Amino acid sequence: MPFPWLHSQLPTELTKTFKDAALDAYRREVRERAALLHHLGYPREHAVARCRQNLEWEYQLHGKAPILDELNALVDAVYKRA
């Protein structure tokens, strides 16, 4: 007995956006975490280390996090704003 809802038929123009949306979500998460750490009084170096550890933990089974190279710039943008 087939179950049609088991295999979704998503349009390819929609599935092409998934990777970019995921990367944007990771960037937003890093910026929010850095802002929180900044508001709590932690230095920039601590925020970078903490965000790096979180990304490495999340990707420990999948290789390197795709935004790891952008991490310093993302945290710097938060700390320079304040």
MDTraj code that builds the backbone (N, CA, C; nanometers):
import mdtraj as md
import numpy as np

residues = "MET PRO PHE PRO TRP LEU HIS SER GLN LEU PRO THR GLU LEU THR LYS THR PHE LYS ASP ALA ALA LEU ASP ALA TYR ARG ARG GLU VAL ARG GLU ARG ALA ALA LEU LEU HIS HIS LEU GLY TYR PRO ARG GLU HIS ALA VAL ALA ARG CYS ARG GLN ASN LEU GLU TRP GLU TYR GLN LEU HIS GLY LYS ALA PRO ILE LEU ASP GLU LEU ASN ALA LEU VAL ASP ALA VAL TYR LYS ARG ALA".split()
xyz = np.array([
    [0.0847, -0.1173, 0.0000],
    [0.0000, 0.0000, 0.0000],
    [0.0899, 0.1244, 0.0000],
    [0.0821, 0.2089, -0.1028],
    [0.1678, 0.3285, -0.1086],
    [0.1135, 0.4403, -0.0196],
    [0.2046, 0.5170, 0.0309],
    [0.1707, 0.6335, 0.1108],
    [0.2235, 0.7569, 0.0381],
    [0.1395, 0.8330, -0.0283],
    [0.1877, 0.9450, -0.1093],
    [0.2542, 1.0555, -0.0269],
    [0.2196, 1.0711, 0.0985],
    [0.2794, 1.1762, 0.1800],
    [0.4196, 1.1391, 0.2286],
    [0.4590, 1.0140, 0.2101],
    [0.5899, 0.9703, 0.2547],
    [0.7019, 1.0284, 0.1681],
    [0.6762, 1.0501, 0.0423],
    [0.7751, 1.1040, -0.0510],
    [0.7237, 1.2368, -0.1051],
    [0.7768, 1.3453, -0.0497],
    [0.7276, 1.4767, -0.0909],
    [0.7841, 1.5146, -0.2274],
    [0.7097, 1.5901, -0.2988],
    [0.7485, 1.6389, -0.4303],
    [0.7699, 1.7900, -0.4212],
    [0.8845, 1.8295, -0.3699],
    [0.9140, 1.9713, -0.3565],
    [0.9724, 2.0238, -0.4871],
    [0.9348, 2.1424, -0.5259],
    [0.9918, 2.2001, -0.6477],
    [1.1417, 2.2254, -0.6307],
    [1.2172, 2.2082, -0.7367],
    [1.3627, 2.2250, -0.7280],
    [1.4011, 2.3693, -0.6984],
    [1.3220, 2.4660, -0.7439],
    [1.3561, 2.6053, -0.7129],
    [1.3435, 2.6329, -0.5629],
    [1.2625, 2.5551, -0.4935],
    [1.2519, 2.5682, -0.3488],
    [1.3678, 2.4976, -0.2796],
    [1.4001, 2.3780, -0.3201],
    [1.5071, 2.3034, -0.2544],
    [1.6437, 2.3677, -0.2760],
    [1.6593, 2.4466, -0.3811],
    [1.7864, 2.5164, -0.4041],
    [1.8118, 2.6223, -0.2979],
    [1.7080, 2.6704, -0.2330],
    [1.7230, 2.7756, -0.1326],
    [1.7546, 2.7212, 0.0062],
    [1.7443, 2.5919, 0.0253],
    [1.7628, 2.5335, 0.1586],
    [1.9029, 2.5585, 0.2142],
    [2.0064, 2.5408, 0.1325],
    [2.1438, 2.5574, 0.1802],
    [2.1696, 2.7017, 0.2227],
    [2.1269, 2.7976, 0.1413],
    [2.1467, 2.9380, 0.1761],
    [2.0681, 2.9765, 0.3006],
    [1.9489, 2.9241, 0.3144],
    [1.8680, 2.9536, 0.4327],
    [1.9333, 2.8970, 0.5588],
    [1.9913, 2.7795, 0.5481],
    [2.0594, 2.7196, 0.6639],
    [2.1823, 2.8005, 0.7023],
    [2.2591, 2.8447, 0.6038],
    [2.3775, 2.9262, 0.6329],
    [2.3379, 3.0589, 0.6968],
    [2.2309, 3.1199, 0.6477],
    [2.1825, 3.2441, 0.7084],
    [2.1386, 3.2217, 0.8524],
    [2.0776, 3.1088, 0.8798],
    [2.0351, 3.0781, 1.0167],
    [2.1558, 3.0601, 1.1089],
    [2.2604, 2.9951, 1.0602],
    [2.3824, 2.9799, 1.1412],
    [2.4488, 3.1150, 1.1667],
    [2.4523, 3.1997, 1.0659],
    [2.5099, 3.3338, 1.0850],
    [2.4305, 3.4133, 1.1875],
    [2.2993, 3.4068, 1.1772],
    [2.2131, 3.4779, 1.2726],
    [2.2343, 3.4252, 1.4143],
    [2.2486, 3.2939, 1.4272],
    [2.2712, 3.2352, 1.5593],
    [2.4025, 3.2831, 1.6199],
    [2.5079, 3.2896, 1.5386],
    [2.6378, 3.3365, 1.5880],
    [2.6272, 3.4830, 1.6307],
    [2.5620, 3.5650, 1.5495],
    [2.5477, 3.7067, 1.5852],
    [2.4671, 3.7235, 1.7141],
    [2.3609, 3.6481, 1.7293],
    [2.2791, 3.6580, 1.8506],
    [2.3556, 3.6102, 1.9735],
    [2.4304, 3.5020, 1.9597],
    [2.5082, 3.4511, 2.0729],
    [2.6187, 3.5497, 2.1107],
    [2.6836, 3.6081, 2.0097],
    [2.7886, 3.7067, 2.0367],
    [2.7304, 3.8303, 2.1041],
    [2.6128, 3.8730, 2.0606],
    [2.5487, 3.9891, 2.1234],
    [2.5136, 3.9596, 2.2690],
    [2.4639, 3.8404, 2.2950],
    [2.4312, 3.8028, 2.4324],
    [2.5565, 3.8029, 2.5196],
    [2.6625, 3.7430, 2.4697],
    [2.7868, 3.7380, 2.5469],
    [2.8432, 3.8782, 2.5682],
    [2.8300, 3.9630, 2.4677],
    [2.8767, 4.1010, 2.4826],
    [2.7965, 4.1745, 2.5901],
    [2.6649, 4.1584, 2.5870],
    [2.5801, 4.2240, 2.6876],
    [2.6067, 4.1705, 2.8277],
    [2.6530, 4.0476, 2.8369],
    [2.6866, 3.9904, 2.9674],
    [2.8257, 4.0309, 3.0143],
    [2.8987, 4.1035, 2.9298],
    [3.0287, 4.1561, 2.9700],
    [3.1477, 4.0699, 2.9334],
    [3.1286, 3.9680, 2.8523],
    [3.2408, 3.8836, 2.8131],
    [3.3230, 3.9527, 2.7050],
    [3.4540, 3.9319, 2.7061],
    [3.5372, 3.9918, 2.6012],
    [3.5152, 3.9228, 2.4665],
    [3.5594, 3.9885, 2.3609],
    [3.5437, 3.9381, 2.2250],
    [3.6053, 3.8003, 2.2083],
    [3.7216, 3.7785, 2.2656],
    [3.7917, 3.6504, 2.2515],
    [3.7098, 3.5353, 2.3086],
    [3.6427, 3.5616, 2.4195],
    [3.5576, 3.4586, 2.4794],
    [3.4393, 3.4279, 2.3889],
    [3.3808, 3.5319, 2.3296],
    [3.2660, 3.5117, 2.2400],
    [3.3073, 3.4311, 2.1172],
    [3.4241, 3.4607, 2.0619],
    [3.4717, 3.3854, 1.9456],
    [3.4935, 3.2396, 1.9828],
    [3.5582, 3.2168, 2.0966],
    [3.5855, 3.0796, 2.1397],
    [3.4564, 3.0033, 2.1657],
    [3.3615, 3.0665, 2.2308],
    [3.2354, 3.0010, 2.2627],
    [3.1556, 2.9674, 2.1365],
    [3.1497, 3.0609, 2.0440],
    [3.0779, 3.0360, 1.9186],
    [3.1473, 2.9285, 1.8366],
    [3.2797, 2.9297, 1.8357],
    [3.3556, 2.8270, 1.7638],
    [3.3285, 2.6888, 1.8236],
    [3.3288, 2.6795, 1.9549],
    [3.3019, 2.5517, 2.0209],
    [3.1615, 2.5018, 1.9883],
    [3.0653, 2.5915, 1.9867],
    [2.9277, 2.5503, 1.9539],
    [2.9182, 2.4986, 1.8116],
    [2.9812, 2.5682, 1.7168],
    [2.9783, 2.5233, 1.5779],
    [3.0508, 2.3898, 1.5610],
    [3.1666, 2.3771, 1.6246],
    [3.2416, 2.2517, 1.6141],
    [3.1653, 2.1357, 1.6759],
    [3.0967, 2.1611, 1.7867],
    [3.0170, 2.0555, 1.8491],
    [2.9032, 2.0137, 1.7572],
    [2.8379, 2.1119, 1.6955],
    [2.7245, 2.0799, 1.6097],
    [2.7674, 2.0036, 1.4846],
    [2.8879, 2.0292, 1.4379],
    [2.9354, 1.9650, 1.3157],
    [3.0373, 1.8544, 1.3412],
    [3.0497, 1.8067, 1.4619],
    [3.1530, 1.7078, 1.4916],
    [3.1368, 1.5785, 1.4124],
    [3.0179, 1.5445, 1.3705],
    [2.9957, 1.4241, 1.2909],
    [2.9903, 1.4510, 1.1417],
    [2.9923, 1.5793, 1.1031],
    [2.9728, 1.6140, 0.9620],
    [3.0889, 1.6918, 0.9033],
    [3.2005, 1.6996, 0.9700],
    [3.3142, 1.7751, 0.9180],
    [3.3156, 1.9176, 0.9698],
    [3.3718, 2.0061, 0.8897],
    [3.3895, 2.1456, 0.9291],
    [3.2612, 2.2252, 0.9052],
    [3.2300, 2.3131, 0.9983],
    [3.1136, 2.4004, 0.9832],
    [3.1374, 2.4957, 0.8667],
    [3.0385, 2.5157, 0.7809],
    [3.0602, 2.5977, 0.6619],
    [3.0850, 2.7458, 0.6902],
    [3.0455, 2.7960, 0.8062],
    [3.0668, 2.9381, 0.8346],
    [3.1820, 2.9604, 0.9329],
    [3.2603, 2.8591, 0.9595],
    [3.3700, 2.8719, 1.0551],
    [3.4705, 2.9780, 1.0114],
    [3.4915, 2.9931, 0.8815],
    [3.5850, 3.0939, 0.8315],
    [3.5321, 3.2359, 0.8511],
    [3.4027, 3.2516, 0.8608],
    [3.3399, 3.3824, 0.8783],
    [3.3218, 3.4209, 1.0249],
    [3.3546, 3.3316, 1.1137],
    [3.3219, 3.3501, 1.2554],
    [3.3800, 3.4787, 1.3131],
    [3.5080, 3.5041, 1.2907],
    [3.5703, 3.6247, 1.3466],
    [3.5028, 3.7509, 1.2956],
    [3.4701, 3.7547, 1.1664],
    [3.4058, 3.8736, 1.1100],
    [3.2662, 3.8934, 1.1677],
    [3.1930, 3.7851, 1.1889],
    [3.0580, 3.7963, 1.2451],
    [3.0619, 3.8493, 1.3881],
    [3.1533, 3.7969, 1.4674],
    [3.1639, 3.8424, 1.6075],
    [3.2174, 3.9854, 1.6113],
    [3.3150, 4.0174, 1.5250],
    [3.3689, 4.1538, 1.5218],
    [3.2595, 4.2550, 1.4902],
    [3.1722, 4.2220, 1.3971],
    [3.0639, 4.3137, 1.3605],
    [2.9743, 4.3429, 1.4807],
    [2.9506, 4.2443, 1.5635],
    [2.8666, 4.2634, 1.6823],
    [2.9391, 4.3483, 1.7851],
    [3.0660, 4.3208, 1.8084],
    [3.1402, 4.3928, 1.9110],
    [3.1737, 4.5355, 1.8677],
    [3.1885, 4.5599, 1.7382],
    [3.2165, 4.6971, 1.6917],
    [3.0918, 4.7843, 1.6977],
    [2.9749, 4.7228, 1.6812],
    [2.8488, 4.7971, 1.6852],
    [2.8227, 4.8551, 1.8232],
    [2.8609, 4.7812, 1.9234],
    [2.8275, 4.8211, 2.0608],
    [2.9269, 4.9196, 2.1186],
])
top = md.Topology()
chain = top.add_chain()
for i, resn in enumerate(residues, 1):
    res = top.add_residue(resn, chain, resSeq=i)
    for name in ("N", "CA", "C"):
        top.add_atom(name, md.element.get_by_symbol(name[0]), res)
traj = md.Trajectory(xyz[None], top)
